[in-house]
């Protein structure tokens, strides 16, 4: 029955209803300003009229763009008069309402052109921006001015550099610049996400949560920072548990990156590494609960994080990644399994990300999945043992915290080698 009745209506009837409904929503939201006593333009009548004007002009214009542009200019002129009037007689002279009128006009034109989803999405986005004014302003207060530059660097890495990098293999080692930069972007993006969260909740989180976020960013840097703070001898359970948990999160990070670039390899190393991550985080949390409960609510950040999107660091990682790819290829070709195992153990002394990401490109091609999986496990275990040494050194060696940190990390390193038994 309903489809039959709808079929009797003119084709433009439903579009007109949609124009009125969406523009009425904007007008209804703007009416709240009038209730607060503020002088503002438009409401539940003016905005639907603007929408009808836009739809009628688009209907008359048919395929011509000039009438629509002229109509837009006329509406903008009236809205400018409203804004000029507010500048003269109002202390709070924002132009959000006037811009919303232009959005309503353009949405009506889009509806006539059958871009219904786009028009609805634009109106909904406009409503959200209008309603969330207070929350957005509060958020802008939490973001330091330099963070805008940091985000710009992320856009430079992803939206500017990546599309222009050639996606082709070069040389005897089949080095692909596009895949290389994609790896750089993925690793930097994961670190940047953790960095942003730490900046946004700075001063509102405890030691353990900070250790978890630091593990996503860099478990080595987090270990050093926690060990230095633990040197005071206070709260040994909290700091040693946080170091263990940060290294557990490192396993989650590794699995996510491997899965993004080589799913067959992730299927091999994923289950044991996820099990290790869960055990380490859970054990670290339980151990940290043995400390003073007041310490868990501390607001001091654990690690002194720095911008992970420095362009020099990104280019250095790209070079190091290519070096690791070539080195792994040569080690496999000339030294066999022993060469890859030795390289994995050595890379554990520094940053394992370039080596592991290099394995994701080699696994299944120049290197077998089994050999690559062993390399990932050996590198992560070696890195955990080295972090245990860092913790022992920076926590004043003879202290109880230093001993606990080293034993925990050594135990995690040994436990991390257990999967080699069935690979």
C-alpha positions in Angstrom: 0.0 0.0 0.0 2.7 2.5 1.0 4.9 1.8 -2.1 1.8 2.4 -4.3 1.0 5.7 -2.5 4.6 6.8 -2.9 4.5 6.0 -6.6 1.6 8.5 -7.0 3.7 11.4 -5.7 5.8 13.5 -8.1 9.5 12.5 -8.2 10.6 15.7 -6.5 8.2 15.4 -3.5 10.4 13.1 -1.4 13.4 15.3 -2.2 11.5 18.4 -1.0 10.6 16.6 2.2 14.3 15.6 2.7 15.4 19.3 2.1 12.9 20.5 4.6 13.8 17.9 7.2 17.5 18.4 7.0 17.4 22.2 6.9 14.8 22.1 9.8 17.4 20.2 11.9 20.0 22.9 11.4 17.4 25.6 12.2 16.3 23.7 15.3 19.9 23.5 16.6 20.4 27.2 16.0 17.2 28.1 17.9 19.1 27.1 21.1 21.2 30.2 20.8 18.1 32.4 20.8 16.9 30.8 24.0 20.1 31.8 25.6 19.4 35.4 24.8 22.1 35.7 22.0 21.5 37.7 18.9 21.7 35.3 16.0 20.5 34.8 12.4 17.9 32.3 11.4 16.0 29.4 13.0 13.4 26.8 12.2 11.9 28.9 9.5 14.9 30.7 7.9 17.0 27.6 7.3 14.3 25.6 5.6 13.6 28.6 3.3 17.3 28.8 2.4 17.1 25.1 1.5 14.0 25.6 -0.6 15.7 28.5 -2.4 18.7 26.2 -3.2 16.5 23.4 -4.4 14.3 25.6 -6.6 17.3 27.3 -8.2 18.9 23.9 -8.9 15.6 22.7 -10.4 15.3 25.8 -12.7 19.0 25.7 -13.7 18.8 22.1 -14.8 22.3 21.4 -16.2 23.6 24.9 -15.9 25.9 25.8 -13.0 25.8 29.6 -13.3 22.3 30.2 -11.8 23.3 28.0 -8.8 26.5 30.1 -8.4 24.6 33.3 -8.6 22.0 32.0 -6.1 24.8 31.0 -3.7 26.3 34.5 -4.0 22.9 36.2 -3.2 22.4 34.0 -0.2 26.0 34.6 0.9 25.3 38.4 0.6 22.3 38.2 2.9 24.3 36.1 5.4 27.2 38.7 5.2 24.7 41.4 6.2 23.7 39.3 9.2 27.3 38.9 10.2 28.1 42.6 9.7 25.1 43.4 11.9 26.4 41.1 14.7 29.8 42.8 14.4 28.3 46.1 15.2 25.9 45.2 18.0 27.1 41.9 19.5 30.1 41.1 21.6 30.1 37.5 20.5 30.2 37.8 16.7 30.8 34.2 15.5 30.0 33.3 11.9 29.1 29.6 12.5 25.3 30.3 11.9 25.9 32.1 8.6 28.2 29.3 7.3 25.5 26.8 8.3 23.1 28.6 6.0 25.5 28.2 3.1 25.8 24.4 4.0 22.0 24.1 3.9 21.9 25.8 0.4 24.5 23.5 -1.0 22.9 20.4 0.6 19.6 21.3 -1.1 21.4 21.5 -4.5 23.0 18.1 -3.9 19.6 16.6 -3.1 18.2 17.8 -6.4 21.2 16.3 -8.2 20.4 12.9 -6.5 23.4 13.0 -4.2 21.2 12.2 -1.3 23.7 10.4 0.9 26.3 13.1 0.5 23.8 15.8 1.4 22.7 13.9 4.5 26.3 13.2 5.5 27.2 16.9 5.2 24.2 18.0 7.3 24.9 15.4 10.0 28.6 16.5 10.1 27.5 20.1 10.4 25.1 19.3 13.2 27.8 17.4 15.1 30.2 20.3 14.8 27.6 22.7 16.0 26.5 20.6 19.0 30.0 19.6 20.1 31.3 23.2 20.2 32.2 23.0 23.9 33.8 19.6 23.7 35.8 20.6 20.6 37.0 23.7 22.3 38.0 21.8 25.4 39.9 19.3 23.2 41.8 22.1 21.4 42.9 23.3 24.9 44.4 19.9 25.6 46.5 19.8 22.4 49.7 21.8 22.5 50.4 24.1 19.5 53.3 22.0 18.4 51.0 19.0 18.0 49.6 20.6 14.9 53.0 20.5 13.4 53.4 16.9 14.4 50.1 16.0 12.7 51.2 17.9 9.6 54.3 15.7 9.5 52.1 12.6 9.6 50.1 13.9 6.7 53.3 14.7 4.9 54.5 11.1 5.4 51.2 9.5 4.4 49.3 11.8 2.0 52.1 13.6 0.2 55.2 11.4 0.1 53.6 7.9 -0.2 51.5 8.5 -3.3 54.5 9.8 -5.3 56.9 7.0 -4.3 57.3 4.5 -7.2 55.7 1.1 -6.6 58.2 -1.1 -8.4 61.0 -3.5 -7.6 64.6 -2.3 -8.2 67.9 -4.1 -8.3 68.8 -7.7 -7.6 67.3 -7.5 -4.1 63.9 -6.4 -5.4 63.8 -3.3 -3.2 60.4 -1.6 -3.5 60.4 2.1 -2.5 56.6 2.2 -2.0 56.5 -0.8 0.3 59.5 0.6 2.1 57.8 3.9 2.8 54.5 2.0 3.7 56.4 0.1 6.4 57.9 3.4 7.7 54.4 4.9 7.8 52.9 1.8 9.6 55.6 1.8 12.3 55.5 5.5 12.7 51.7 5.5 12.8 51.6 2.9 15.6 54.1 5.0 17.6 52.3 8.2 16.8 49.0 6.8 18.0 50.5 5.9 21.4 52.3 9.3 21.5 49.0 11.2 20.9 47.2 9.2 23.6 50.0 9.9 26.1 49.9 13.6 25.3 46.1 13.8 25.6 45.8 12.0 29.0 49.1 13.4 30.4 48.8 14.0 34.1 45.7 11.8 34.5 47.0 8.3 34.3 49.0 6.0 36.6 52.3 4.2 36.2 50.9 1.0 34.9 48.7 2.5 32.2 51.6 4.8 31.2 53.8 1.7 30.9 51.2 0.0 28.6 51.1 3.1 26.3 54.9 3.3 26.4 55.1 -0.3 25.3 53.2 0.6 22.2 55.5 3.5 21.6 58.8 1.9 22.5 59.2 -0.8 25.1 63.0 -0.1 25.3 62.5 3.6 26.1 59.8 2.8 28.6 62.0 0.3 30.3 64.8 2.8 30.7 62.5 5.5 32.0 60.8 3.2 34.5 64.2 1.8 35.7 65.5 5.3 36.3 62.5 6.2 38.4 62.7 2.9 40.2 66.3 3.7 41.3 64.8 5.7 44.2 63.9 2.3 45.8 60.2 3.2 46.2 57.4 1.1 44.7 59.6 -1.7 43.3 56.5 -3.9 42.5 54.9 -1.1 40.5 57.9 -0.3 38.3 59.1 -3.9 37.8 55.6 -4.9 36.9 55.2 -2.0 34.5 58.5 -2.9 32.7 57.3 -6.5 32.3 53.9 -5.3 31.0 55.5 -2.9 28.5 57.5 -5.7 27.0 54.4 -7.8 26.8 52.7 -5.0 24.8 55.7 -5.1 22.5 54.6 -8.5 21.4 51.1 -7.1 20.5 52.8 -4.4 18.5 55.0 -6.9 16.6 52.0 -9.2 15.8 50.0 -6.2 14.5 52.8 -5.0 12.2 53.6 -8.5 10.9 49.9 -9.1 10.2 49.6 -5.9 8.2 52.4 -6.9 5.8 52.6 -10.7 5.8 49.6 -12.6 7.0 51.0 -16.1 6.4 53.9 -15.2 8.7 51.5 -13.7 11.2 49.6 -16.9 11.3 52.8 -18.7 12.3 54.2 -16.3 14.9 50.9 -14.8 16.0 49.5 -17.5 18.4 52.7 -17.9 20.5 53.5 -14.2 20.6 49.9 -13.3 21.6 50.1 -15.9 24.3 53.4 -14.4 25.6 51.9 -10.9 25.4 48.9 -11.8 27.4 50.9 -13.7 30.1 53.4 -10.8 30.4 50.8 -8.1 30.7 48.7 -10.1 33.1 51.7 -11.0 35.2 53.0 -7.5 35.2 49.6 -6.1 36.3 49.3 -8.7 39.2 52.8 -8.0 40.3 52.3 -4.2 40.2 49.2 -4.6 42.5 51.5 -5.8 45.3 52.9 -2.2 45.5 51.4 0.8 47.3 47.8 1.3 45.8 48.4 5.0 45.9 51.2 4.8 43.4 48.8 3.3 40.8 46.9 6.6 40.8 50.0 8.7 40.3 49.7 11.4 37.6 53.4 11.6 36.7 54.1 10.3 33.2 56.4 7.4 33.0 58.4 8.1 29.9 59.7 11.3 28.3 58.2 10.7 24.9 59.4 12.6 21.9 57.8 13.1 18.5 58.0 9.8 16.6 57.4 11.6 13.3 60.6 13.5 12.9 61.5 13.4 9.3 65.1 12.5 10.0 64.0 9.6 12.1 61.6 8.4 9.3 64.3 8.5 6.6 66.8 6.8 8.9 64.3 4.0 9.6 63.7 3.6 5.9 67.5 3.3 5.2 67.8 0.9 8.1 64.9 -1.2 6.9 66.5 -1.5 3.4 69.8 -2.4 5.0 68.1 -5.1 7.0 66.3 -6.5 3.9 69.6 -6.7 2.0 71.5 -8.2 5.0 68.8 -10.8 5.7 68.8 -11.8 2.0 72.6 -12.1 2.0 72.6 -14.0 5.3 70.0 -16.5 4.0 71.9 -17.0 0.7 75.4 -17.3 2.0 75.2 -18.2 5.7 72.0 -20.2 5.9 69.9 -20.6 9.0 72.7 -19.9 11.3 73.3 -16.5 9.8 69.7 -15.4 10.1 69.6 -16.6 13.8 72.8 -14.7 14.6 71.5 -11.6 12.9 68.2 -11.9 14.8 70.1 -12.2 18.1 72.3 -9.2 17.3 69.4 -7.0 16.2 67.8 -7.7 19.6 70.5 -5.5 21.1 69.0 -2.5 19.3 65.6 -1.8 17.6 64.0 -5.0 16.4 61.4 -3.2 14.2 63.6 -2.8 11.0 64.7 -6.4 11.2 61.3 -7.8 11.8 59.7 -5.7 9.1 62.4 -6.7 6.7 61.5 -10.3 7.4 57.9 -9.6 6.5 59.1 -8.7 3.0 61.5 -11.6 2.7 59.3 -14.3 4.2 57.7 -16.6 1.6 60.1 -15.3 -1.1 63.8 -15.2 -0.4 63.3 -16.6 3.1 61.0 -19.5 4.2 58.1 -18.7 6.6 59.7 -21.1 9.1 63.1 -19.3 9.1 61.4 -15.9 9.2 59.3 -17.0 12.2 62.3 -18.2 14.1 64.1 -14.9 13.3 61.1 -12.9 14.8 61.1 -15.0 17.9 64.8 -14.9 18.5 65.0 -11.2 17.9 62.2 -10.4 20.4 63.6 -12.8 23.0 67.1 -11.2 22.6 65.6 -7.7 22.9 63.8 -8.7 26.2 67.1 -10.0 27.6 68.8 -6.7 26.7 66.0 -4.7 28.3 66.5 -6.7 31.4 70.1 -5.6 31.4 69.0 -2.0 30.9 66.6 -2.2 33.8 69.2 -3.8 36.1 71.8 -1.1 35.2 69.5 2.0 35.5 67.8 0.8 38.6 71.1 0.9 40.5 72.1 -2.7 40.0 72.2 -3.8 43.6 68.6 -2.6 44.4 65.7 -5.0 44.9 63.9 -3.5 41.9 66.9 -4.0 39.6 67.1 -7.7 40.6 63.4 -8.3 40.1 63.4 -6.5 36.7 66.3 -8.5 35.4 64.9 -11.8 36.6 61.5 -11.0 35.1 62.9 -9.9 31.7 65.3 -12.9 31.6 62.4 -15.2 32.3 60.3 -13.6 29.6 63.2 -14.0 27.2 63.6 -17.7 28.0 59.8 -18.2 27.8 59.9 -16.4 24.4 62.2 -19.1 23.1 59.8 -21.9 24.0 57.8 -21.7 20.7 61.0 -22.7 18.9 60.2 -26.2 20.1 57.3 -26.7 17.8 58.1 -24.4 14.9 
